[in-house]
Amino acid sequence: MGAMAGALAISANAAVNVIPKPSFVDEREGFFQIQGRITDNVRFVQEANIPAESYRLIVAPAGIYIASSDEAGKFYAMQTLRQLISEDGKVPCVTIDDTPRFKWRGILFDDCRHFFGKEELKKTINAMALNKLNVLHWHLTEDQGWRIEIKKYPRLTDIGSVRPGSPLPVVLKTPGNEDHWENNNIPYGPCYYTQEDVKEIVEYAAKRHITVVPEIELPGHALAAISAYPELGCTGEQFEPWCRWGVSEHIYCGGNDATIKFLEDVLDEVCELFPGPFIHIGGDEAPKTVWATCPKCQKRIADLGLKGEEGLQGWMTDHFTKYLAAKGKRAIGWDEVLDGEPGKDTIIMSWRGPQGGIKAAARGNDAVMCPVDPCYIDNPQGLKDDPYEYINYGFQATLERCYSFNPTAGIPDDQAGHILGGQGNNWSEYTWNGSELEWKMWPRMCALAECLWTQPENKSWECFKARIPAMRQRLIRELHINCAPVE
């Protein structure tokens, strides 16, 4: 496996048409002819000296050999082999040594603004596996909908998973009209995953070496929960899940012990459902206007000597980080949680730019990089004719721009180990169905996948452009993905 560490060159030969680009490829003359099932033609060997998730794949005319130290490496070797096989069953003779650059190679899947369901999730998981992505960040709670069954609090799904209407997409096509919303007055829901559904998805993902990370937002993005249980908010008012996009100022009451207990109860059930090591607790976009006038919040701030409302959010982050740690889980928060000086065990998800991840690494926190530019793949992708480009907001996340992503840019070498990796975020305000979701996700996630697997010195945009059409056709043909064109 020594070649893996030092050799980074790869031939541009179309026969080795693999995404993400492997670390080392040595091509030879000839091919192996597949007959019957692929696994019947492969000899698997376990070698302890091969790094986690890594593999060696050797194809010779007489057979195929795969070596790895773990099941993940074996699985990724098989994904590479799938891509090497031609339509007539021929596999080019080759030796490939391959190892990932980062541990965290993810996708955010937002089921809250629009709900996509189990089959769409499974299609996404299958496409992730082919591209060697290994983290599914599952956004499950929002102002617009609560999407996971919590048995102790049934109104979360009875009430919180239904909203009276949604914004009309046609309004968004009018330039300069982005802040004008019209409700279609069509009830949306009930839409949620039962606990049995969740177990099914977690198991399905695990078989493909994908860890599912649930996100339970706190203290903001909580209107659906407060609509179900008004006592969780500061005012006690009765609301309904939001029928527009954006951020509600009505957040969980940070001064109410009953609200803290509610969130602990929710996390208890969530931890049972998700065996992975991470739980995302949100922390972004939490307006403090109601806290400023809430007697309970102000009392908590005074009693604990906190630095105002930001200090109260910091206290909540710290409380739930410790609560999850006692259950063997690491808490993840969006980069706003840095304002509250979180403990060193909290993982920071840097979305407003790279600065959050840079700050996190400098103070000793691990971080996952997913800056809006270029990791928000719900943004327009710069196609000549895009039927799903509802609104021209921000930059265009073109395929080439996504390919430019480097999670450790701006990070000193001695701090780079704190960057766990990165992910593409596909928020669903402007994504009305599964077909549109797929269009926005692929092939841009293929570009981000290569950024997260392949060492920077081994990347080439021209080489990627030559390889991506074959992957696009594979996604369409094998996985029935509505894949956007490569332009």
C-alpha positions in Angstrom: 0.0 0.0 0.0 3.1 2.2 -0.1 2.1 3.6 -3.5 -1.0 5.1 -2.0 0.9 7.5 0.1 3.3 8.9 -2.5 2.0 8.4 -6.1 -0.7 10.7 -7.1 -0.7 10.7 -10.9 -3.6 9.2 -12.8 -3.9 8.6 -16.5 -6.5 10.5 -18.5 -7.3 7.2 -20.3 -11.1 7.0 -20.7 -11.0 3.4 -19.5 -10.3 4.5 -16.0 -13.4 6.7 -15.7 -13.9 6.9 -12.0 -15.4 9.6 -9.7 -14.1 10.5 -7.2 -10.7 10.4 -8.8 -8.5 7.6 -7.1 -5.2 8.4 -5.4 -3.1 6.2 -7.7 -3.7 4.3 -10.9 -1.4 2.0 -12.8 -3.0 0.9 -16.1 -1.9 -2.1 -18.1 -2.9 -3.8 -21.4 -5.8 -6.2 -21.5 -9.1 -6.7 -19.6 -11.0 -9.1 -17.4 -14.4 -10.3 -18.7 -17.1 -10.3 -16.1 -19.3 -13.4 -16.2 -22.2 -13.9 -13.8 -22.3 -11.8 -10.6 -19.5 -9.3 -10.0 -18.8 -10.7 -6.5 -18.3 -14.2 -7.9 -15.2 -12.9 -9.9 -13.6 -11.1 -7.0 -11.1 -12.3 -4.4 -11.4 -10.3 -1.2 -8.5 -10.0 1.3 -8.2 -8.2 4.6 -4.9 -6.3 5.2 -4.5 -4.6 8.5 -2.0 -2.0 7.2 -4.5 -0.4 4.8 -6.0 2.8 6.3 -9.7 3.0 7.2 -12.1 3.3 4.2 -9.2 2.7 1.8 -8.5 -0.1 -0.6 -6.3 -1.7 -3.3 -8.0 -2.9 -6.4 -6.1 -5.1 -8.9 -7.7 -6.2 -12.2 -5.8 -8.8 -14.2 -6.9 -11.0 -17.1 -7.2 -13.9 -14.7 -9.3 -12.2 -12.0 -10.0 -9.3 -9.7 -8.4 -8.8 -6.3 -9.6 -6.3 -3.6 -7.7 -5.7 -0.3 -8.9 -3.5 2.6 -8.7 -3.3 6.3 -12.4 -2.7 6.8 -15.8 -3.3 5.2 -16.0 0.4 4.1 -12.9 0.1 2.1 -14.2 -3.1 0.5 -17.4 -1.4 -0.3 -15.7 1.6 -1.9 -13.5 -0.7 -4.0 -16.7 -2.3 -5.3 -18.1 1.2 -6.2 -14.9 1.8 -8.2 -15.2 -1.5 -9.9 -18.8 -0.8 -10.9 -17.6 2.3 -12.7 -14.8 0.4 -14.5 -17.1 -2.2 -16.0 -18.1 -1.4 -19.6 -21.5 -2.2 -21.0 -20.2 -5.5 -22.5 -18.8 -6.6 -19.1 -15.1 -5.8 -19.7 -12.9 -4.4 -16.9 -9.6 -2.8 -17.9 -6.5 -4.3 -16.3 -5.4 -1.8 -13.6 -4.0 -1.4 -10.1 -5.7 1.3 -8.0 -4.6 2.4 -4.5 -7.2 4.7 -3.0 -7.8 6.5 0.2 -10.2 9.4 1.2 -8.9 12.9 2.0 -11.6 13.5 4.7 -13.7 11.5 7.1 -16.8 13.6 6.6 -18.2 13.6 3.1 -21.8 14.6 3.2 -25.1 15.8 1.9 -27.8 17.8 3.8 -31.3 16.5 3.0 -34.0 19.0 4.0 -37.4 17.3 4.5 -39.0 20.3 6.4 -40.0 22.9 3.8 -40.9 20.2 1.4 -41.2 16.5 2.2 -39.7 13.9 -0.1 -40.2 10.6 1.6 -38.4 7.2 2.0 -38.0 6.3 -1.6 -36.4 9.6 -2.5 -34.1 9.3 0.5 -33.1 5.8 -0.7 -32.3 7.1 -4.2 -30.2 9.8 -2.7 -28.4 7.2 -0.5 -27.7 5.0 -3.5 -26.2 7.9 -5.4 -24.2 8.9 -2.4 -22.7 5.4 -2.1 -21.7 5.4 -5.7 -19.8 8.7 -5.2 -18.3 7.5 -1.9 -20.2 10.0 0.2 -20.6 8.8 3.8 -22.8 11.3 5.8 -26.5 12.0 5.4 -27.3 15.1 7.4 -31.1 14.8 7.8 -32.8 18.1 8.6 -36.1 17.1 10.4 -37.5 20.1 12.3 -38.3 23.6 11.2 -40.7 26.6 11.4 -42.6 25.1 8.5 -42.9 21.5 9.6 -41.9 18.8 12.2 -41.0 15.6 10.3 -40.1 12.9 12.9 -42.4 10.9 15.2 -41.7 11.5 18.9 -43.9 9.1 20.8 -44.0 11.1 24.0 -45.2 14.2 22.2 -47.7 13.0 19.5 -48.9 16.6 18.7 -45.5 17.3 17.1 -46.6 15.3 14.1 -50.4 15.6 14.6 -50.2 19.4 14.4 -46.6 20.3 13.7 -46.3 18.3 10.4 -49.2 20.1 8.8 -49.3 23.7 7.5 -52.3 25.4 6.0 -50.5 26.3 2.7 -47.3 27.1 1.0 -45.8 30.0 -1.1 -46.7 30.0 -4.7 -43.7 29.2 -6.8 -44.8 31.4 -9.7 -44.4 34.4 -7.5 -40.7 33.7 -7.2 -40.2 34.0 -11.0 -40.8 37.8 -10.8 -37.5 39.6 -10.4 -37.4 42.0 -7.5 -40.5 40.3 -5.9 -38.6 38.0 -3.6 -40.2 39.4 -0.4 -43.7 39.1 -1.7 -45.4 35.9 -0.8 -48.8 34.5 -1.8 -50.2 31.5 0.0 -51.7 28.8 -2.2 -54.0 27.8 0.7 -53.5 24.2 0.0 -52.9 22.2 3.2 -49.5 20.5 3.2 -49.3 17.4 5.3 -49.4 15.5 7.5 -45.9 14.7 6.3 -43.5 12.9 8.7 -41.4 9.8 9.2 -42.6 7.3 11.7 -40.0 5.8 14.0 -40.2 2.6 12.0 -39.5 4.6 8.8 -36.4 6.2 10.5 -35.1 2.8 11.5 -35.5 1.6 7.9 -33.6 4.5 6.5 -30.8 4.3 9.1 -30.4 0.6 8.4 -30.5 1.1 4.6 -27.8 3.8 4.9 -25.6 1.7 7.2 -25.5 -1.1 4.7 -23.9 1.5 2.3 -21.5 2.8 5.0 -23.4 6.0 5.4 -24.0 7.6 8.8 -27.3 9.4 9.3 -27.0 12.6 11.4 -30.4 14.0 12.5 -30.9 17.7 13.0 -33.2 18.8 15.8 -33.1 22.6 15.7 -32.8 24.6 18.9 -33.5 27.3 20.0 -34.7 28.7 16.7 -36.6 27.3 13.7 -39.1 25.9 16.3 -42.4 27.3 15.2 -43.9 23.9 14.2 -43.1 22.5 17.7 -44.5 25.6 19.4 -47.6 25.4 17.3 -48.1 21.9 18.7 -47.2 22.9 22.3 -47.6 26.7 22.8 -46.1 26.5 26.3 -42.7 25.8 24.7 -42.5 29.4 23.5 -42.1 32.6 25.5 -45.6 34.1 24.9 -47.9 31.0 25.2 -49.7 32.2 22.0 -51.2 29.6 19.6 -49.5 29.5 16.3 -49.5 27.3 13.2 -46.6 26.0 11.2 -45.4 28.8 8.9 -46.9 29.1 5.4 -43.9 31.1 4.1 -40.2 30.7 4.1 -37.8 32.6 6.2 -37.1 32.7 10.0 -39.8 33.1 12.7 -38.9 35.2 15.7 -40.9 32.8 17.9 -38.2 30.4 19.3 -38.1 28.0 22.3 -38.2 29.7 25.6 -34.7 29.5 27.0 -35.8 30.4 30.5 -38.5 27.7 30.9 -37.4 24.5 32.6 -40.3 22.6 31.0 -39.0 23.6 27.6 -35.6 22.3 28.4 -37.1 19.0 29.7 -39.2 18.7 26.4 -36.0 19.0 24.3 -34.2 16.5 26.5 -37.1 14.1 26.0 -37.0 14.6 22.3 -33.3 14.0 22.2 -33.7 10.8 24.3 -35.9 9.3 21.6 -33.7 10.6 18.8 -30.6 9.1 20.3 -32.3 5.7 20.4 -33.2 5.9 16.8 -29.8 7.1 15.4 -26.9 4.9 16.5 -24.3 7.1 14.9 -22.0 9.3 17.1 -23.4 12.7 16.0 -26.6 14.7 16.8 -27.0 18.1 15.1 -28.8 20.7 17.4 -29.0 23.6 15.0 -28.3 27.0 16.6 -28.5 29.1 13.5 -30.8 32.1 12.7 -32.3 32.4 16.2 -33.7 35.9 16.7 -33.7 37.0 20.3 -36.5 39.6 20.2 -39.0 37.5 22.3 -36.2 36.6 24.8 -35.5 40.3 25.4 -39.0 40.8 26.8 -39.6 37.3 28.4 -39.5 37.3 32.2 -38.4 33.7 32.4 -35.5 34.2 29.9 -34.4 37.4 31.7 -34.5 35.6 35.0 -32.3 32.8 33.7 -29.8 35.3 32.3 -29.7 37.2 35.6 -29.5 34.0 37.8 -26.7 32.5 35.8 -24.9 35.8 35.2 -25.0 35.3 31.4 -24.0 37.9 28.8 -27.5 38.8 27.6 -29.6 36.8 25.1 -26.5 35.6 23.2 -25.2 34.2 26.5 -28.5 32.4 27.0 -28.2 30.6 23.7 -24.7 29.7 24.6 -25.9 28.2 27.9 -28.5 26.1 25.9 -25.9 24.9 23.5 -23.6 24.0 26.4 -26.4 22.3 28.3 -27.4 20.1 25.3 -23.8 19.4 24.3 -23.2 18.0 27.8 -26.6 16.2 27.8 -25.7 14.4 24.5 -22.1 13.7 25.6 -23.5 11.8 28.6 -25.3 9.6 26.0 -22.1 9.0 24.0 -23.0 11.5 21.3 -21.2 14.6 20.0 -23.3 17.7 19.4 -23.0 19.7 16.1 -24.1 23.3 15.8 -24.2 25.8 13.0 -21.4 28.4 13.2 -23.6 30.9 15.1 -23.0 28.8 18.2 -19.5 30.2 18.3 -21.0 33.4 19.6 -21.7 31.6 22.8 -18.2 30.1 23.3 -19.1 26.4 23.1 -17.1 23.6 24.6 -14.2 22.1 22.7 -16.2 18.9 22.0 -18.9 20.8 20.0 -18.5 20.3 16.3 -19.0 23.5 14.3 -20.7 23.4 10.9 -19.5 26.5 9.0 -22.1 27.7 6.6 -22.0 31.6 6.4 -18.5 31.3 4.8 -15.3 29.6 5.8 -14.7 32.0 8.7 -16.7 29.8 11.2 -14.5 26.8 10.4 -11.3 28.9 10.6 -12.3 30.2 14.0 -13.4 26.8 15.2 -10.1 25.2 14.2 -8.1 28.0 15.8 -9.9 27.5 19.2 -9.6 23.7 19.0 -13.0 22.7 17.8 -13.6 20.2 15.0 -15.5 21.6 12.0 -17.4 20.6 9.0 -17.2 23.0 6.1 -20.3 23.8 4.0 -20.0 27.5 3.1 -22.9 29.0 1.1 -20.3 29.6 -1.7 -20.0 27.0 -3.2 -21.8 24.3 -1.1 -25.4 25.4 -1.3 -26.6 23.3 -4.2 -30.2 24.6 -4.0 -28.7 27.8 -5.6 -29.0 28.3 -9.4 -26.4 26.3 -11.3 -25.9 28.5 -14.3 -27.6 26.3 -16.9 -28.7 27.8 -20.2 -32.2 26.6 -19.7 -33.1 25.6 -16.2 -36.7 24.8 -15.6 -36.2 24.9 -11.8 -34.5 28.2 -11.4 -37.2 30.0 -9.6 -35.3 32.9 -8.2 -32.0 34.6 -8.9 -30.6 34.9 -5.4 -26.9 35.1 -4.6 -24.2 33.5 -6.8 -24.5 30.7 -9.3 -23.2 27.5 -7.9 -22.0 26.1 -11.2 -20.5 22.7 -11.6 -17.0 24.2 -11.9 -17.5 26.5 -8.9 -18.5 23.4 -6.8 -15.4 21.7 -8.0 -13.2 24.5 -6.7 -14.2 23.7 -3.0 -11.3 23.2 -0.7 -12.4 22.7 3.0 -9.0 23.6 4.4 -8.5 26.8 2.5 -7.3 29.5 5.0 -6.6 26.9 7.7 -3.0 26.7 9.0 -1.4 23.3 8.5 -1.2 22.7 12.3 -4.9 23.3 12.6 -6.1 21.5 9.5 -6.7 18.2 11.4 -9.7 19.9 13.0 -11.5 20.0 9.6 -13.4 16.8 9.5 -14.5 17.4 5.9 -17.5 19.1 4.2 -20.9 18.6 2.6 -23.3 20.0 0.1 -26.5 21.5 1.4 -29.7 21.2 -0.6 -32.3 23.3 1.2 -35.9 22.7 0.0 -37.7 26.1 0.1 -37.5 26.3 -3.6 -37.5 22.5 -4.3 -41.1 21.3 -4.7 -40.6 17.6 -5.5 -38.1 14.7 -5.8 -37.4 15.2 -9.4 -36.4 18.8 -8.8 -34.3 17.7 -5.8 -32.3 15.3 -7.9 -31.8 17.9 -10.6 -30.2 20.3 -8.2 -28.2 17.7 -6.4 -26.6 15.9 -9.3 -24.1 16.2 -10.9 -22.9 19.0 -8.6 -22.6 16.6 -5.6 -20.3 14.5 -7.8 -18.0 17.6 -8.0 -18.1 18.1 -4.2 -17.6 14.4 -3.6 -14.3 14.5 -5.5 -13.3 17.6 -3.5 -13.9 15.6 -0.3 -12.2 12.4 -1.4 -9.3 13.4 -3.7 -6.2 15.2 -2.6 -6.0 18.8 -4.1 -2.8 18.1 -6.0 -4.5 15.2 -7.7 -7.5 17.2 -8.9 -8.0 18.6 -12.4 -11.1 20.4 -13.7 -10.3 19.4 -17.2 -10.0 15.7 -16.2 -13.2 15.9 -14.2 -15.0 17.4 -17.2 -13.9 14.4 -19.2 -15.1 11.9 -16.6 -18.4 13.4 -15.4 -20.6 12.6 -18.5 -20.2 8.9 -17.9 -21.1 9.3 -14.2 -24.2 11.4 -15.2 -25.3 8.6 -17.6 -24.8 6.0 -14.9 -26.9 8.0 -12.4 -29.7 8.2 -15.0 -29.4 4.7 -16.3 -28.8 2.7 -13.1 -30.4 4.9 -10.3 -33.1 6.7 -12.4 -31.8 10.1 -11.1 -33.2 13.2 -12.8 -29.6 14.4 -13.3 -29.0 18.0 -14.6 -27.0 18.4 -17.8 -23.2 19.0 -17.8 -22.7 22.4 -19.3 
